[in-house]
Amino acid sequence: VQLQASGGGLVQAGGSLRLSCRVSGIVFRINTMDWYRQAPGKERESVAGITSGGSTNYADFVEGRFTISRDNARNTVALQMNSLTPEDTAVYYCSTIWGGMRYWGKGTQVTVSS
């Protein structure tokens, strides 16, 4: 199982970024996909998730700013992030559970400057 995230970078507060994660080694269309993040000195936390049927859930701190989506034809999951604040600075990870194990990508750095 491999998860490869991309799309992070440096953005000013109020800006937007779109993260993408390409997944291989699983039957992507049947799996729930998740985005997590970990800020310096903090524990990793859930950001958003999307089920095989397209149902989504978001952490409270997202407050309508982020949108998770999936493309089953391309085995990718995306996270559109708008109205970013410095508090969103973190390494963002895509993740999924397969065969009873949770798998993580390497993460992509998002830095929001004030």
KEKE-3310 file (N, C-alpha, C; in steps of 0.2 Angstrom, whole numbers, plus 5000, padded with zeros to 4 digits):
npx = (5004:5003:5004:5004:5007:5004:5006:5007:5014:5020:5010:5001:4991:4974:4974:4974:4976:4978:4978:4983:4982:4989:4984:4989:4989:4978:4960:4954:4941:4933:4936:4937:4944:4956:4961:4974:4983:4998:5004:5019:5025:5013:5000:4995:4981:4964:4958:4949:4937:4932:4920:4918:4906:4905:4901:4905:4916:4921:4933:4930:4937:4938:4927:4920:4929:4937:4937:4935:4937:4935:4942:4938:4942:4955:4961:4963:4963:4958:4961:4954:4959:4953:4954:4965:4974:4987:4987:4984:4995:5005:5011:5003:4994:4989:4978:4973:4964:4968:4966:4965:4975:4982:4987:4999:5004:5019:5017:5014:5020:5012:5013:5007:5008:5008)
npy = (4994:5011:5028:5044:5060:5077:5094:5103:5118:5135:5148:5164:5170:5168:5163:5149:5131:5116:5100:5084:5066:5051:5035:5018:5000:4995:4992:5005:5011:5006:5010:5020:5036:5047:5063:5069:5079:5086:5097:5106:5100:5096:5083:5071:5075:5072:5078:5077:5066:5054:5043:5027:5029:5042:5050:5063:5069:5081:5089:5100:5112:5115:5121:5124:5128:5119:5106:5089:5077:5064:5054:5041:5035:5039:5035:5044:5056:5071:5087:5102:5117:5132:5149:5150:5149:5154:5145:5133:5128:5114:5097:5088:5073:5059:5045:5028:5014:4997:4980:4979:4987:5003:5014:5026:5041:5050:5063:5080:5097:5111:5128:5142:5159:5174)
npz = (5000:4995:4998:4992:4994:4989:4985:4995:5003:5004:5009:5010:5024:5023:5010:4998:4996:4987:4991:4986:4985:4979:4978:4979:4978:4985:4984:4979:4977:4987:4999:5014:5015:5023:5029:5039:5051:5057:5068:5073:5089:5093:5094:5081:5071:5066:5051:5040:5032:5020:5014:5005:4998:4997:5007:5019:5032:5044:5054:5069:5068:5055:5050:5038:5029:5022:5009:5006:4993:4981:4968:4960:4948:4946:4958:4968:4982:4987:4995:4997:5003:5010:5015:5023:5039:5050:5060:5054:5049:5047:5045:5033:5031:5021:5023:5026:5030:5028:5027:5040:5045:5048:5036:5031:5021:5017:5020:5018:5018:5025:5026:5033:5032:5042)
capx = (5000:5007:5000:5009:5003:5007:5002:5009:5018:5019:5004:4999:4984:4968:4975:4971:4980:4974:4982:4981:4985:4988:4985:4990:4989:4971:4954:4953:4934:4929:4939:4937:4950:4956:4967:4976:4988:5002:5008:5025:5024:5006:4998:4992:4974:4960:4955:4943:4937:4927:4918:4917:4900:4906:4900:4911:4916:4926:4935:4926:4941:4938:4922:4917:4934:4940:4933:4938:4934:4939:4942:4940:4945:4962:4964:4966:4959:4960:4959:4954:4959:4953:4954:4970:4976:4993:4985:4983:5002:5006:5012:4997:4995:4983:4978:4968:4964:4967:4968:4966:4981:4981:4993:5000:5008:5024:5015:5016:5021:5008:5015:5003:5012:5003)
capy = (5000:5017:5034:5049:5066:5082:5100:5108:5124:5141:5153:5169:5169:5169:5160:5142:5126:5110:5094:5078:5060:5046:5028:5011:4994:4994:4993:5012:5013:5003:5012:5027:5040:5052:5067:5071:5084:5086:5103:5106:5100:5094:5077:5071:5075:5071:5084:5076:5059:5053:5036:5025:5032:5049:5054:5066:5072:5086:5091:5106:5117:5116:5127:5125:5130:5113:5101:5083:5074:5058:5052:5034:5033:5040:5033:5050:5060:5078:5091:5109:5121:5139:5154:5147:5154:5152:5139:5127:5126:5107:5092:5085:5066:5055:5039:5024:5007:4991:4974:4979:4991:5010:5016:5034:5043:5053:5069:5086:5102:5117:5133:5148:5165:5179)
capz = (5000:4995:4998:4990:4995:4986:4984:5001:5001:5008:5007:5015:5028:5018:5004:4997:4994:4986:4992:4982:4987:4975:4982:4976:4982:4988:4980:4981:4977:4992:5005:5017:5014:5028:5029:5046:5051:5064:5069:5078:5096:5094:5092:5075:5072:5060:5047:5036:5029:5014:5013:4998:4995:4996:5013:5022:5039:5045:5061:5070:5067:5048:5050:5031:5025:5018:5006:5004:4988:4979:4961:4960:4942:4947:4964:4972:4986:4987:5001:4995:5009:5008:5020:5028:5044:5053:5064:5049:5048:5049:5040:5031:5029:5019:5027:5025:5033:5023:5030:5048:5047:5045:5032:5030:5017:5020:5022:5014:5023:5023:5030:5032:5035:5044)
cpx = (5004:5002:5005:5005:5007:5003:5003:5013:5017:5014:5003:4992:4979:4968:4972:4977:4975:4979:4979:4985:4983:4989:4985:4990:4983:4966:4951:4945:4930:4931:4938:4944:4950:4962:4968:4982:4992:5006:5014:5023:5017:5005:4995:4985:4970:4958:4949:4943:4931:4926:4918:4911:4900:4903:4906:4910:4922:4927:4931:4930:4941:4933:4921:4923:4937:4935:4937:4934:4938:4938:4943:4943:4953:4965:4967:4961:4962:4957:4959:4954:4959:4953:4959:4972:4983:4992:4984:4990:5003:5009:5005:4998:4988:4984:4972:4969:4963:4970:4969:4971:4979:4988:4993:5005:5014:5023:5018:5015:5016:5010:5011:5006:5006:5004)
cpy = (5006:5023:5040:5056:5072:5088:5105:5114:5129:5146:5158:5167:5172:5166:5153:5138:5120:5104:5088:5072:5054:5039:5022:5006:4992:4994:5000:5013:5011:5006:5019:5030:5045:5056:5069:5076:5084:5093:5102:5106:5098:5086:5077:5071:5074:5077:5083:5069:5059:5045:5034:5027:5039:5054:5057:5068:5076:5087:5098:5112:5119:5122:5129:5127:5125:5109:5095:5080:5068:5057:5045:5031:5034:5038:5039:5053:5066:5082:5099:5113:5129:5143:5151:5152:5151:5145:5133:5125:5119:5103:5088:5078:5063:5049:5035:5017:5002:4985:4974:4984:4998:5012:5024:5035:5047:5060:5075:5092:5108:5122:5139:5154:5170:5186)
cpz = (5000:4994:4997:4989:4992:4986:4990:4998:5006:5005:5013:5018:5023:5012:5004:4995:4992:4987:4988:4985:4982:4979:4977:4981:4986:4983:4982:4982:4983:4999:5007:5016:5019:5026:5037:5045:5058:5064:5074:5085:5098:5091:5085:5076:5066:5057:5044:5034:5024:5014:5006:4994:4994:5002:5016:5029:5040:5053:5062:5068:5059:5047:5043:5027:5020:5015:5004:4998:4985:4971:4960:4954:4942:4953:4968:4976:4987:4993:4999:5002:5007:5015:5026:5033:5047:5057:5060:5047:5051:5043:5039:5028:5026:5022:5025:5029:5028:5027:5037:5050:5044:5042:5031:5025:5020:5022:5018:5018:5020:5028:5028:5036:5037:5040)
residu = (VAL:GLN:LEU:GLN:ALA:SER:GLY:GLY:GLY:LEU:VAL:GLN:ALA:GLY:GLY:SER:LEU:ARG:LEU:SER:CYS:ARG:VAL:SER:GLY:ILE:VAL:PHE:ARG:ILE:ASN:THR:MET:ASP:TRP:TYR:ARG:GLN:ALA:PRO:GLY:LYS:GLU:ARG:GLU:SER:VAL:ALA:GLY:ILE:THR:SER:GLY:GLY:SER:THR:ASN:TYR:ALA:ASP:PHE:VAL:GLU:GLY:ARG:PHE:THR:ILE:SER:ARG:ASP:ASN:ALA:ARG:ASN:THR:VAL:ALA:LEU:GLN:MET:ASN:SER:LEU:THR:PRO:GLU:ASP:THR:ALA:VAL:TYR:TYR:CYS:SER:THR:ILE:TRP:GLY:GLY:MET:ARG:TYR:TRP:GLY:LYS:GLY:THR:GLN:VAL:THR:VAL:SER:SER)
# end
